[in-house]
Amino acid sequence: MIGSDRPRLDSPVPLSWSASLLRPAPDSAVADNLRRGKPAWADAIHLLWTVWVFMTPVFSGGFTLRWVLLTLGSYPLFLLLYARLLLAPRHHAPRYALAMVALATLLVPWYPSGISYFIFGCVMLRVCGRGGWWVYMLQLAVLNAVFCAVATLSHYPWQSLVWIPAVSFIIGMVVNVEAVNKDKDAALQLSQEEVRRLATTAERERIGRDLHDLLGHTLSLITLKLELARKLHDRGDARARQEIGEAEDIAREALAQVRSAVTGIRASDLAGELASARLLLECQQVHLQYAPPPAMPVDVERGLALVLREAATNIVRHAQATQARVEFMLEGRMLAMQIRDDGRGGVQAEGNGLCGMRERVAALGGQLTVQSVRGDGTVLTVRVPLAAATTPLPPGAPPSLAQDGAA
């Protein structure tokens, strides 16, 4: 109806105040959890520590009416600050941590349970902040000095003035180490993705050059031969048949060259995975040595690349090694890949990673053996038949098919 005040169905519906309040910022802690594949509210598990809000009266005067009223007023506000801290942009999040500290400081004279709010504020100041180690330690020192001064004026026992700063500093340092490791892991992941991207770009350029060199001259020669054959045929010259035969021979030779080039392309995924493994291990102070992989069927190359990736991850997580080495050996019609490290060894139970590698090797018709003597490192050996490829690339297939298996 013309002139109606009803909103159009295709017009954007404004978010309600509550919905906008709970929408995570792109660089918030909640958004970071989602990018890492974690539940959005994974960090809410830390709220279990607020049980001390309800336990403190057991040790300090009991559950009084004043405690009930102050809890009903302060705890929902604390939960709101915690939620906003996880949802807000990183550069805004410290405000909510400081607000928790301020809430605890204001309640100190009447509400000892507020000490939990203070500890949360100190810890979350580092979790969501971007400052360095010494900046955070200085912030903790200032906040604890103010809090202890207020607690002293409120006649808190001297024991409280010792354990409150001690707890905040200890938990703060633990969280700081976790935050530094998390930043390193994120930087390492970005570095690995950049290495893979650059390797893919370089491989595409190499493939383009190879195809141009292989096919450019050959196709031009075939074109000239066929043009000459057509002209000779138009004149009824018997040499037309000879020219067509020569063009056919040139085409077969070009096909063989393309197949040879594709064989080289197939090994590129494993070579890229070796480079990526070196980057991963070097960032953890583990030096990796390896030789270029030999030519192999595409299925074998894909499977070994994924086994290598999992093995490198296991070395980083569990081995505590300083040196690692990857070797390839041809044993008749069998190809052996050996991954050795000088870590602590002693692997007994097989976790998900090792079981996954064993299944992947079994699918190729091969065997995986693990030698792990405690204190003498671990040797992982994979032996697969070179005839294990069940889906070889057809001649002239796009190189991207050889790259999907290691993605």
DAHURA-V801481 format. One line per field, one symbol per residue. ss: DSSP state (h for helix, s for strand, l for the rest). phi: phi as a letter, one per 20 degrees, with the letter a starting at -180 (. if undefined). burial: b if it has 9 or more other C-alpha atoms within 8 Angstrom, else e. Layout:
ss->???
phi->???
burial->???
//
This chain:
ss->llllllllllllllllhhhhhlllllllhhhhhhhllllllhhhhhhhhhhhhhhhhhhlllllhhhhhhhhhhhhhhhhhhhhhhhllhhhhhhhhhhhhhhhhhhllllhhhhhhhhhhhhhhhhlllllhhhhhhhhhhhhhhhhhhhhhllllhhhhhhhhhhhhhhhhhhhhhhhhhhhhhhhhhhhhhhhhhhhhhhhhhhhhhhhhhhhhhhhhhhhhhhhhhhhhhllllhhhhhhhhhhhhhhhhhhhhhhhhhhhhlhhhhhhhhhhhhhhhllllsssslllllllhhhhhhhhhhhhhhhhhhhhhhlllsssssssssllssssssssllllllllllhhhhhhhhhhhhlllsssssslllllsssssssshhhlllllllllllhhhhhhhl
phi->.fnfeffffeffeffffffffeeffgdffffffffenefgdffffffgffgffeeggfdbnneeffffffffeefgffffffffffefggfeggffffffffgfffegfcbfffgffffgfffffegdecfefffffffffffffffffffffemffffffeffffffffffffffffffffffffffffffffffffffffffffffffffffdgffffffffffffffffffemeffgfffffffffffffffffffffffffffffffffffffffgfffdmdeddbdgfffbfffffffffffffffffffffcfledcbbccccecmeddddddccdffmmfdeeeffffffffffffemdccccdbegncmccdddccffeefdcfffgmffffffeffef
burial->eeeeeeeeeeeeeeeeeeeeebebbebbbbbbbbeeeeeeeeeeeeeeeeebbeebbeeeeeeeeebbebeeebeeebeebbbbbbbbbbebbbebbbbbbbbbbebbbebbbbbbbbbbbbbbbbbbbeeeeeebbeebeebbeebbebbbeeebeeeebeebbebbbebbeebbeebeeeeeeeebeeebeebbeebeeebeeebeebbeebbbebbebbeebbebbbbbbeeeeeebeebbebbeebbeebbebbbebbbbbbbbbbbbbbbbbbbbbbeeebbbeeeeeeebbbbbbbbbbbbbbbbbebbbeebbbbbbbbbbeeeeebbbbbbbbbbbbbbeeeeebbbebbebbbebbbbbeeebbbebbbbbbbbbbbebbeeeeeeeeebebbbebbe
//
